[in-house]
Amino acid sequence: MAGLTRRQQCAAVLASDESRYITGTQLVVDAGLTQKVS
C-alpha cells in the first residue's frame, strides 16, 4: 500500500496550479487496489 507520504504527494499535486486543467473527472488514489489484472 502507498504510504502516507505518497498520498500527501497526490493531494499536493491536486491542490497545486499543476492541476488547473484537470476538470470533470474522478481521480482514484488507492495504491492500485481497484486496478484489474488481465
MODELLER restraints for C-alpha pairs under 7 A, 6 or more apart:
rsr = mdl.restraints
at = mdl.atoms
rsr.add(forms.Gaussian(group=physical.xy_distance, feature=features.Distance(at['CA:1:A'], at['CA:31:A']), mean=5.54, stdev=0.5))
rsr.add(forms.Gaussian(group=physical.xy_distance, feature=features.Distance(at['CA:2:A'], at['CA:31:A']), mean=5.26, stdev=0.5))
rsr.add(forms.Gaussian(group=physical.xy_distance, feature=features.Distance(at['CA:13:A'], at['CA:19:A']), mean=6.51, stdev=0.5))
